Amino acid sequence: MHFFLRNFNAPTLQLSCRMVSNYVNRIRHLSELKEDDEACSKALSSGTFLLFHDLLPLVQKIENKYTTPFLTAAELKKLDLAEKWTEESVLIDCTESLVPQFALDIGKSEKARAELLLKGKFLAFQKACTIIDRNDISLISQAQALLRWHSTHLYCSRTGKPTQKNVSGSKRVCGNDEIVYYPQMSPVVIMLVSDGARCLLARQKQFPPGMYSALAGFCNIGESVEDSVRREVAEEVGLQVTSLVYSVSQHWPFPSSSLMIGYHAMVQPKQNKIQLNHSELQDARWFDATEVAEALKRKMPRKEEMVYFWIPPPWALAHHLIKEWIQKQ
């Protein structure tokens, strides 16, 4: 402990402790609101709200900056959303000053009126991610995923009876049988395969023209994450992984909320012949560092543009893995 302390001066330690304390207080407060219906009901009146329309987030342009605004309860009342505000909003976070943050979907109606009054547009999630601050993407991803989960779990899968959301939206309950459902994510492995000098990128038929990405696939029941990486690489490109290193994870809202678990996977240089599984992939190729470095510089092309090779945008985990690999070359 003394060695650790010698590396920090007093102001730095105070700031670090204060940040830890704020984080713990925020998480504890958030946990209380999730489980205490009465406390969460009171918090609705002082909270702020991310607004969605049919799962499309509201985006405003202020000067040259795009943002996903948090609206106050007073602003929601102007839209005549009092009933939805209290019954359909879900708790997603709270600020460092413990102001609760909610998400609310106004449904398929009222779109034009809401856009006019709020001076914004409801945009597709993918499009919104290309223009808003990257720090905002995680929160709107979480909000959209939670709203989608509630919209698809209105009935109990065991009894067929309607389920009820608790105030915060942290669960749904089938009242008669006290069956509780909690929001879930599906684990997905995403791995950048390398033979040392090159990395392997692939594309599926539904990808935009010219886009190549890292391999990815859902984990099977009973598998470890490491087993999933090895199986997916063998299934999709016929290669055997000899070693792998964990990188980072990311929530991914498509198609219905996944936890992307990122890895770097190595294969032997002399055992790198691709055997493509055409039922899974349209194409897979080895790319050298020069080709990949050039692709990292390219922006996501417009629909009318034809780019023979580009990679997912910076907010995607595949982009992070590819950038990491280049930095190590």
C-alpha positions as CSV (number, residue, x, y, z in Angstrom):
1,M,0.0,0.0,0.0
2,H,2.8,2.4,0.8
3,F,4.3,1.9,-2.7
4,F,1.0,2.7,-4.2
5,L,0.6,5.9,-2.2
6,R,4.0,7.2,-3.2
7,N,2.9,7.3,-6.9
8,F,0.2,9.9,-6.2
9,N,0.2,13.4,-4.7
10,A,-2.5,14.4,-2.2
11,P,-4.8,16.3,-4.7
12,T,-4.8,13.3,-7.1
13,L,-5.7,10.9,-4.3
14,Q,-8.5,13.2,-3.1
15,L,-9.9,13.4,-6.7
16,S,-9.6,9.6,-7.1
17,C,-11.4,8.9,-3.8
18,R,-14.1,11.5,-4.7
19,M,-14.7,9.9,-8.1
20,V,-15.0,6.4,-6.5
21,S,-17.4,7.8,-3.9
22,N,-19.5,9.5,-6.5
23,Y,-19.7,6.4,-8.6
24,V,-20.7,4.2,-5.6
25,N,-23.3,6.7,-4.5
26,R,-24.8,6.9,-8.0
27,I,-24.9,3.1,-8.4
28,R,-26.5,2.6,-5.0
29,H,-29.1,5.3,-5.7
30,L,-29.8,3.7,-9.1
31,S,-30.2,0.3,-7.5
32,E,-32.7,1.7,-4.9
33,L,-34.8,3.3,-7.6
34,K,-34.9,0.1,-9.6
35,E,-36.3,-2.0,-6.7
36,D,-38.4,0.6,-4.8
37,D,-41.6,1.5,-6.8
38,E,-42.6,4.3,-4.5
39,A,-39.1,6.0,-4.6
40,C,-39.0,5.6,-8.4
41,S,-42.5,7.0,-8.8
42,K,-41.4,10.2,-6.9
43,A,-38.2,10.3,-9.0
44,L,-40.3,10.6,-12.2
45,S,-41.3,14.1,-11.5
46,S,-37.7,15.3,-11.0
47,G,-36.1,13.1,-13.7
48,T,-35.2,13.7,-17.3
49,F,-36.2,11.6,-20.3
50,L,-34.7,10.4,-23.6
51,L,-37.5,10.3,-26.1
52,F,-38.1,7.6,-28.7
53,H,-40.7,7.2,-31.5
54,D,-41.2,3.5,-32.4
55,L,-37.7,2.9,-31.0
56,L,-36.1,5.7,-33.1
57,P,-34.2,8.2,-30.8
58,L,-34.9,11.9,-30.9
59,V,-32.0,13.9,-32.2
60,Q,-31.6,17.7,-32.1
61,K,-29.1,19.9,-33.9
62,I,-27.8,22.8,-31.9
63,E,-25.5,24.9,-34.0
64,N,-23.2,22.3,-35.7
65,K,-23.6,19.7,-33.0
66,Y,-26.1,16.8,-32.9
67,T,-27.3,15.6,-29.6
68,T,-29.9,13.3,-28.0
69,P,-31.5,15.6,-25.5
70,F,-32.9,14.7,-22.1
71,L,-36.3,16.3,-21.6
72,T,-37.8,17.5,-18.4
73,A,-41.2,16.4,-17.0
74,A,-42.5,19.9,-17.8
75,E,-41.5,19.5,-21.5
76,L,-43.3,16.1,-21.6
77,K,-46.5,17.6,-20.3
78,K,-46.5,20.0,-23.3
79,L,-46.7,16.9,-25.5
80,D,-49.7,15.5,-23.5
81,L,-47.6,12.5,-22.5
82,A,-48.6,12.5,-18.8
83,E,-50.0,9.0,-18.8
84,K,-47.2,7.5,-20.9
85,W,-44.6,9.3,-18.8
86,T,-45.8,7.7,-15.6
87,E,-46.7,4.2,-16.9
88,E,-44.3,3.4,-19.8
89,S,-41.0,5.1,-19.1
90,V,-38.0,3.0,-18.0
91,L,-35.1,3.9,-15.8
92,I,-31.7,3.8,-17.5
93,D,-29.3,5.8,-15.4
94,C,-28.8,8.8,-13.1
95,T,-26.3,11.7,-13.2
96,E,-23.5,12.3,-10.7
97,S,-25.8,14.7,-9.0
98,L,-28.3,11.8,-8.7
99,V,-30.9,13.1,-11.2
100,P,-32.7,10.0,-12.5
101,Q,-32.6,9.5,-16.3
102,F,-35.5,7.7,-18.0
103,A,-36.4,6.6,-21.6
104,L,-39.9,6.8,-23.1
105,D,-41.3,5.6,-26.4
106,I,-44.2,7.7,-27.6
107,G,-45.4,5.0,-29.9
108,K,-46.4,5.2,-33.6
109,S,-48.5,8.4,-33.2
110,E,-47.6,12.0,-32.5
111,K,-44.3,11.9,-34.4
112,A,-44.8,15.1,-36.5
113,R,-46.1,17.1,-33.6
114,A,-43.3,16.0,-31.3
115,E,-40.6,16.8,-33.9
116,L,-42.2,20.2,-34.4
117,L,-42.5,21.1,-30.7
118,L,-39.1,19.7,-29.8
119,K,-37.3,21.0,-32.9
120,G,-35.7,17.6,-33.6
121,K,-36.0,14.5,-35.7
122,F,-36.5,10.8,-34.8
123,L,-33.7,9.0,-36.6
124,A,-32.8,5.4,-37.2
125,F,-30.3,4.2,-34.5
126,Q,-27.6,3.5,-37.0
127,K,-27.9,6.9,-38.6
128,A,-28.0,8.6,-35.2
129,C,-24.8,6.9,-34.2
130,T,-22.9,8.4,-37.1
131,I,-23.6,12.0,-36.1
132,I,-24.0,12.2,-32.3
133,D,-21.2,12.3,-29.7
134,R,-19.8,8.8,-29.2
135,N,-20.2,9.2,-25.5
136,D,-24.0,9.3,-26.0
137,I,-24.2,6.1,-28.0
138,S,-24.0,3.7,-25.1
139,L,-26.9,5.3,-23.2
140,I,-29.3,5.4,-26.2
141,S,-28.3,1.8,-27.0
142,Q,-29.2,0.8,-23.5
143,A,-32.4,2.8,-23.6
144,Q,-33.6,1.4,-27.0
145,A,-32.8,-2.2,-26.0
146,L,-34.7,-1.9,-22.7
147,L,-37.7,-0.4,-24.5
148,R,-37.6,-3.1,-27.1
149,W,-37.4,-5.8,-24.5
150,H,-40.6,-4.5,-22.7
151,S,-42.4,-4.3,-26.0
152,T,-41.7,-8.0,-26.8
153,H,-42.5,-9.4,-23.3
154,L,-46.0,-8.2,-22.7
155,Y,-47.2,-11.7,-22.0
156,C,-46.0,-14.6,-19.9
157,S,-44.5,-17.4,-21.9
158,R,-45.7,-20.0,-19.4
159,T,-49.2,-18.8,-18.6
160,G,-50.1,-16.6,-21.6
161,K,-51.3,-13.9,-19.2
162,P,-50.3,-10.3,-19.4
163,T,-47.1,-9.3,-17.6
164,Q,-46.8,-6.0,-15.6
165,K,-43.8,-3.7,-15.6
166,N,-42.5,-2.4,-12.3
167,V,-42.1,1.4,-12.1
168,S,-38.4,1.4,-13.1
169,G,-38.8,-1.2,-15.8
170,S,-36.1,-3.4,-14.3
171,K,-38.5,-6.4,-14.5
172,R,-41.9,-7.7,-15.6
173,V,-44.1,-9.9,-13.4
174,C,-46.9,-12.4,-14.2
175,G,-49.0,-11.5,-11.3
176,N,-51.1,-14.6,-10.7
177,D,-48.1,-16.9,-10.5
178,E,-45.5,-14.4,-9.4
179,I,-43.3,-15.4,-12.4
180,V,-40.6,-12.7,-12.8
181,Y,-38.8,-11.8,-16.1
182,Y,-35.6,-9.7,-16.2
183,P,-34.2,-8.0,-19.3
184,Q,-31.5,-10.2,-20.8
185,M,-28.8,-10.1,-23.5
186,S,-27.5,-12.8,-25.8
187,P,-23.7,-13.4,-25.5
188,V,-22.0,-13.0,-28.9
189,V,-18.3,-13.5,-29.6
190,I,-16.5,-11.3,-32.1
191,M,-13.0,-12.1,-33.0
192,L,-10.3,-10.7,-35.3
193,V,-8.3,-13.6,-36.7
194,S,-4.7,-13.1,-37.5
195,D,-1.8,-15.2,-38.8
196,G,0.7,-12.6,-37.5
197,A,1.3,-10.6,-40.7
198,R,-2.4,-10.3,-41.9
199,C,-5.9,-10.2,-40.4
200,L,-8.9,-12.0,-41.7
201,L,-12.1,-10.0,-42.5
202,A,-15.3,-11.3,-43.9
203,R,-18.7,-10.2,-45.2
204,Q,-22.3,-11.5,-45.1
205,K,-24.8,-11.0,-48.0
206,Q,-26.7,-8.5,-46.0
207,F,-23.7,-6.2,-45.4
208,P,-23.5,-2.9,-47.3
209,P,-21.5,-3.2,-50.5
210,G,-17.7,-3.3,-49.8
211,M,-18.0,-3.7,-46.0
212,Y,-15.8,-6.3,-44.4
213,S,-15.8,-7.0,-40.6
214,A,-14.5,-9.4,-38.0
215,L,-16.0,-12.8,-37.6
216,A,-18.8,-13.1,-35.0
217,G,-21.4,-15.5,-33.8
218,F,-23.7,-16.4,-30.9
219,C,-22.5,-18.5,-28.0
220,N,-24.1,-21.9,-27.7
221,I,-25.7,-23.1,-24.5
222,G,-23.0,-24.8,-22.3
223,E,-20.1,-23.3,-24.1
224,S,-17.4,-21.2,-22.6
225,V,-16.6,-17.9,-24.4
226,E,-13.2,-19.4,-25.5
227,D,-14.9,-22.5,-26.9
228,S,-17.3,-20.3,-28.9
229,V,-14.5,-18.4,-30.5
230,R,-12.7,-21.6,-31.6
231,R,-16.0,-23.1,-32.9
232,E,-17.1,-20.0,-34.8
233,V,-13.7,-19.7,-36.6
234,A,-13.7,-23.4,-37.5
235,E,-17.3,-23.2,-38.7
236,E,-17.1,-20.1,-40.8
237,V,-13.6,-20.2,-42.4
238,G,-12.3,-23.6,-41.6
239,L,-9.3,-22.5,-39.5
240,Q,-8.1,-23.7,-36.1
241,V,-7.4,-21.1,-33.4
242,T,-4.1,-21.7,-31.6
243,S,-4.3,-18.8,-29.1
244,L,-6.7,-16.0,-28.2
245,V,-6.6,-12.8,-26.1
246,Y,-9.6,-11.0,-24.7
247,S,-9.9,-7.3,-25.7
248,V,-13.1,-5.6,-24.7
249,S,-16.9,-6.0,-24.7
250,Q,-19.8,-3.9,-26.0
251,H,-23.6,-3.9,-25.8
252,W,-25.0,-4.2,-29.3
253,P,-28.8,-3.4,-29.7
254,F,-29.3,-5.4,-33.0
255,P,-31.2,-7.5,-33.6
256,S,-32.6,-7.7,-30.1
257,S,-29.8,-6.8,-27.6
258,S,-26.5,-8.7,-27.5
259,L,-23.4,-8.6,-25.4
260,M,-20.4,-8.5,-27.9
261,I,-17.3,-10.1,-26.4
262,G,-14.2,-9.1,-28.3
263,Y,-11.1,-11.3,-28.9
264,H,-8.0,-11.4,-30.9
265,A,-7.5,-15.0,-32.3
266,M,-4.3,-16.4,-33.7
267,V,-3.8,-19.2,-36.3
268,Q,-0.6,-20.8,-37.6
269,P,0.9,-19.0,-40.6
270,K,1.3,-22.3,-42.4
271,Q,-2.3,-23.3,-41.6
272,N,-4.2,-20.3,-42.9
273,K,-6.0,-21.5,-46.0
274,I,-9.6,-20.2,-45.9
275,Q,-12.3,-22.8,-46.3
276,L,-15.3,-20.6,-46.7
277,N,-18.7,-21.7,-45.3
278,H,-21.0,-20.3,-47.9
279,S,-24.1,-20.8,-45.8
280,E,-22.6,-18.4,-43.3
281,L,-20.5,-15.9,-45.3
282,Q,-20.4,-14.4,-48.7
283,D,-16.6,-13.8,-48.7
284,A,-13.6,-13.9,-46.4
285,R,-10.1,-12.7,-47.2
286,W,-6.7,-12.0,-45.6
287,F,-5.7,-8.3,-45.6
288,D,-2.3,-7.0,-44.9
289,A,-1.5,-4.0,-42.5
290,T,-1.2,-1.5,-45.4
291,E,-4.7,-2.3,-46.7
292,V,-6.3,-2.3,-43.3
293,A,-4.6,1.0,-42.3
294,E,-6.0,2.6,-45.5
295,A,-9.5,1.3,-44.7
296,L,-9.3,2.8,-41.2
297,K,-8.9,6.2,-42.8
298,R,-12.0,5.9,-44.9
299,K,-15.4,7.2,-43.7
300,M,-18.5,5.1,-44.0
301,P,-19.6,5.7,-47.6
302,R,-22.9,7.1,-48.6
303,K,-25.4,4.9,-50.3
304,E,-24.6,6.2,-53.8
305,E,-20.8,5.7,-53.3
306,M,-19.0,2.5,-54.3
307,V,-16.0,1.7,-52.1
308,Y,-14.5,-1.8,-52.7
309,F,-13.2,-2.2,-49.1
310,W,-14.3,-0.4,-45.9
311,I,-14.7,-1.5,-42.3
312,P,-17.4,-0.8,-39.7
313,P,-17.6,2.7,-38.2
314,P,-15.7,3.8,-35.0
315,W,-18.6,3.1,-32.6
316,A,-18.6,-0.6,-33.6
317,L,-16.5,-3.2,-31.6
318,A,-15.1,-4.6,-34.9
319,H,-13.5,-1.2,-35.6
320,H,-11.9,-1.2,-32.2
321,L,-10.4,-4.7,-32.7
322,I,-9.1,-3.8,-36.2
323,K,-7.6,-0.6,-34.9
324,E,-5.9,-2.5,-32.0
325,W,-4.4,-5.0,-34.4
326,I,-3.0,-2.2,-36.6
327,Q,-1.4,-0.5,-33.6
328,K,0.5,-3.7,-32.7
329,Q,1.9,-4.2,-36.2
